[in-house]
Each structure stands twice: as C-alpha cells, then as structure tokens.
Amino acid sequence: MRTFRNRATVLAAATTAALALTLTACGDNGSGTRSEGVAEKSVTAAASPAESGKGAGAEKAADDAAGTGTTSAIGTARPAGAAKSSGGSGTTGGTSAKTSVALCTAQGLRITAERQDGPPSTHLTLSAKNTSGASCEMKEYPHIHFLDNARGIVPPVAKSKPQTPVVLEPGQSAYAAVRMSEGGRKETTETVKEFTVTLKANGGGMAVVKSPAAEGLAVNPQKWATGYWTTELRNGADEF
C-alpha cells in the first residue's frame, strides 16, 4: 500500500509540474517571452542529445562513407605513386647501377699494335677497341709478355696513369704507349713476332697480338716499359 501511494504521489507531482510548465509557456504571467525562451531551451536541450547525436552520427557516417571512398582512391593512387617513385629511385639506383660500367674483357676487345719509330726510343702503340656493343671500363695497364714468362711483364710508367676512369663506349678505343727499346744500334735486342697482352685488372683475359712488322719487333728487356690505358695518348705523360 505504501508503495502504491508513493507512486501516485510522484505521478501527481509530475502532472502538476507539466501543467505549470504549459501554463507558463502560454505567457500568462506577463513574462511569456522569457518563459517561452526557457521552454524552448528546455525542449531543445531535451531534444538535442538524441536528435543532434543522431544527425551528427548520420552526417559523420555519410562523411565517413564519402571520405573513406575518396581516401581509398587517393590512398591507392598515392602508394602506387610512392612505389613508382621508389622504383624510380631504384631505377636511379638501377640507373646508378646501370651507369656503373662493367669491366672490359678480352673477348669484347680487338687489340692491335702499331709501331712508332723515332729517336731516342722506339715505341709501340697498343689499341684496344671495344667491340662488345656495351660500355666497359679499362683498368690499369696492359700486362705484356714480349718474351717468355720468365722475363716478366713489361713494367708500367706511373706518370702515365690517368686521373679518371677509362670508360669505352661501343666502338671506342683505349691506347697504351709501349717502349720497346732505345732505338740504338749497339743495344742488345731480341726479335718478337707476336706477344701476349693480359687484362689482369679486368679479370685476366688474354689476347695474342701480332707484330705490325713482318720482320718482327726488336725489344730490349732492359729498356722496355708500358703506359697505362688512356682514351688518348697525351704528349708529355706518355713520352718515356
């Protein structure tokens, strides 16, 4: 019984409060505008949490949907662009790798010799033409065996070493000046009709080179010397 009475009392009080609020909203107390504003504010405040939340949620959902679609499209494009850019960087690394030229090999070169007579020394000019069809690098100097291997290779002249790498484009040649003797009549020489050129710094390939003269080349093991490979024979640096 007490529970029933309490509920009835609460219900009656709520009804009375609602009725008072309605009468106040009608403006009977002379401050209707102010009361009406309070009522509207109350109603708005009551409605805002549900309706505003619902509207915001709907708008957010719509925005999210639209935003997700746009972001997805751009996101797909951007990573692809990034991958392409990364590939470009790799390509640049590939380009860098591409530009890092392979070493010339004996199989990709045509090595010939031409005799250069003149006081005080007699020289030979070696030409190594790139026939590989691709750019390649010539390192150091030719390892020349004019006579048997026991005589050793023709020693290099340090001052003829180029300052930059010697890179040959297809069809281009590298040159090396080789001193065979002093050109004197009294010096002891030996005749050579063919000799070997080893590209030791380029992997060890070897080429057999014929003498440009039918009678052979007169070489003096005490005086011979070779220059480094260069793209052109330079006056001064190769005069030895």
JOQUISUL-V571369 format. One record per backbone hydrogen bond with DSSP energy under -1.0 kcal/mol. CO is the residue of the C=O (numbers start at 0). NH is the residue of the N-H. E is the energy in kcal/mol with one decimal. If there is no record, write none. Layout:
CO/NH/E, CO/NH/E
//
This chain:
0/4/-2.3, 1/5/-2.5, 2/6/-2.1, 3/7/-2.3, 4/8/-2.6, 5/9/-2.3, 6/10/-2.5, 7/11/-2.4, 8/12/-2.3, 9/13/-2.3, 10/14/-2.3, 11/15/-2.4, 12/16/-2.2, 13/17/-2.2, 14/18/-2.3, 15/19/-2.4, 16/20/-2.1, 17/21/-2.1, 18/22/-2.5, 19/23/-2.3, 20/24/-2.0, 21/25/-1.1, 23/26/-1.4, 26/29/-1.4, 30/34/-2.8, 31/35/-3.8, 32/36/-2.3, 33/37/-2.0, 34/38/-2.8, 35/39/-3.3, 36/40/-2.7, 37/41/-2.6, 38/42/-3.2, 39/43/-3.6, 40/44/-3.0, 41/45/-2.4, 42/46/-2.7, 43/47/-3.5, 46/50/-2.8, 47/51/-2.0, 49/53/-2.3, 50/54/-3.6, 51/55/-3.3, 52/56/-2.5, 53/57/-2.8, 54/58/-3.5, 55/59/-3.3, 56/60/-2.7, 57/61/-3.0, 58/62/-3.9, 59/63/-3.7, 60/64/-2.7, 61/65/-3.1, 62/66/-4.4, 63/67/-3.6, 64/68/-2.2, 65/69/-2.5, 66/70/-3.2, 67/71/-2.7, 68/72/-2.2, 69/73/-3.1, 70/74/-3.7, 71/75/-2.2, 72/76/-2.1, 73/77/-3.7, 74/78/-2.0, 75/79/-1.6, 76/80/-3.0, 77/81/-3.6, 78/82/-3.2, 79/83/-2.6, 80/84/-3.1, 81/85/-3.3, 82/86/-3.2, 83/87/-2.9, 84/88/-2.9, 85/89/-3.1, 86/90/-4.3, 87/91/-3.4, 88/92/-3.3, 89/93/-7.3, 90/94/-8.3, 91/95/-5.9, 92/96/-4.2, 93/97/-4.1, 94/98/-3.7, 95/99/-1.3, 98/100/-1.2, 101/136/-2.2, 105/108/-1.1, 107/130/-2.5, 109/128/-2.4, 111/126/-2.7, 113/124/-3.2, 115/122/-2.6, 121/179/-2.8, 121/180/-1.3, 122/115/-3.6, 123/177/-3.1, 124/113/-1.8, 125/175/-1.7, 126/111/-2.4, 127/173/-2.0, 128/109/-2.1, 129/170/-2.6, 135/167/-3.6, 136/103/-2.6, 139/228/-2.5, 141/143/-1.1, 142/197/-2.6, 143/153/-1.7, 144/195/-1.7, 147/150/-1.9, 148/151/-1.7, 154/225/-2.6, 156/159/-1.6, 157/160/-1.9, 165/137/-3.0, 167/135/-2.0, 168/171/-2.6, 171/129/-2.9, 173/127/-2.8, 174/229/-2.3, 175/125/-2.9, 176/226/-2.7, 177/123/-3.3, 178/224/-1.7, 179/219/-3.2, 180/121/-2.1, 189/218/-3.2, 191/216/-3.3, 192/210/-2.8, 194/208/-3.4, 195/144/-2.1, 196/206/-2.6, 197/142/-2.2, 197/199/-1.3, 198/201/-1.0, 198/203/-2.8, 199/202/-1.3, 204/198/-3.5, 206/196/-2.9, 208/194/-2.4, 212/215/-1.4, 216/191/-2.6, 218/189/-2.5, 219/222/-2.1, 219/223/-1.9, 224/178/-3.2, 225/156/-2.0, 229/174/-3.6, 233/237/-1.8, 234/236/-1.1, 237/239/-1.3
//
